[in-house]
Amino acid sequence: MIREEITVVPNGRLQSRAAALLVQEACKYTSRILIEQGSKTINAKSMMGVLSLGIPSQNTMLLIAEGADE
């Protein structure tokens, strides 16, 4: 399992374009990829899940990958 803390850098919240790119990248892998922010944990392959986080700029989130191609 890989756990990496990352910081959201776009202006404002994690916008739909950036979220779509994140989801597209996550979908390239067979590993289970999660994003943890505060008390919420979502599937990084879910556009609705990623958008539901509403992560403000300069906030950190934890990216977790678990599987064969982590």
C-alpha positions as CSV (number, residue, x, y, z in Angstrom):
1,M,0.0,0.0,0.0
2,I,1.3,3.4,-0.9
3,R,0.1,6.5,1.0
4,E,1.2,10.0,-0.2
5,E,0.1,13.3,1.1
6,I,-0.5,15.8,-1.7
7,T,-1.5,19.5,-1.8
8,V,-4.3,21.0,-4.0
9,V,-2.7,23.8,-6.0
10,P,-5.2,25.2,-8.5
11,N,-7.0,28.5,-7.7
12,G,-10.1,28.0,-5.6
13,R,-11.4,24.5,-5.1
14,L,-10.5,21.3,-7.0
15,Q,-12.4,22.3,-10.2
16,S,-14.2,19.9,-12.5
17,R,-11.4,19.9,-15.2
18,A,-8.7,19.1,-12.6
19,A,-11.0,16.5,-11.0
20,A,-11.7,14.9,-14.4
21,L,-7.9,14.6,-15.1
22,L,-7.4,13.1,-11.7
23,V,-10.2,10.5,-12.3
24,Q,-8.9,9.7,-15.8
25,E,-5.4,9.1,-14.4
26,A,-6.7,6.9,-11.5
27,C,-8.8,4.8,-14.0
28,K,-5.6,3.8,-15.9
29,Y,-4.7,1.5,-12.9
30,T,-6.3,-1.7,-11.6
31,S,-5.2,-0.8,-8.1
32,R,-7.8,0.5,-5.6
33,I,-7.1,4.3,-5.4
34,L,-8.7,6.3,-2.6
35,I,-8.5,10.0,-1.6
36,E,-8.8,10.8,2.1
37,Q,-9.5,14.4,3.2
38,G,-10.6,15.1,6.8
39,S,-13.1,12.4,7.8
40,K,-14.1,11.6,4.2
41,T,-12.6,8.8,2.1
42,I,-13.7,8.4,-1.6
43,N,-12.9,6.3,-4.6
44,A,-10.5,8.4,-6.8
45,K,-12.1,6.7,-9.9
46,S,-15.4,8.4,-9.1
47,M,-15.9,11.8,-10.6
48,M,-18.9,12.5,-8.2
49,G,-16.8,11.4,-5.3
50,V,-13.9,13.6,-6.1
51,L,-16.1,16.6,-6.7
52,S,-18.0,15.9,-3.5
53,L,-14.8,16.6,-1.5
54,G,-14.8,20.2,-2.5
55,I,-11.1,20.6,-1.5
56,P,-10.0,24.2,-1.2
57,S,-6.7,25.4,-2.8
58,Q,-3.6,24.8,-0.6
59,N,-5.3,22.0,1.4
60,T,-3.7,18.6,1.7
61,M,-5.3,15.3,1.0
62,L,-4.0,11.7,1.3
63,L,-3.8,9.6,-1.8
64,I,-3.9,5.9,-1.1
65,A,-3.1,3.2,-3.7
66,E,-3.4,-0.5,-3.0
67,G,-3.1,-3.3,-5.6
68,A,-1.0,-5.0,-8.1
69,D,0.1,-1.9,-10.1
70,E,0.6,0.5,-7.2
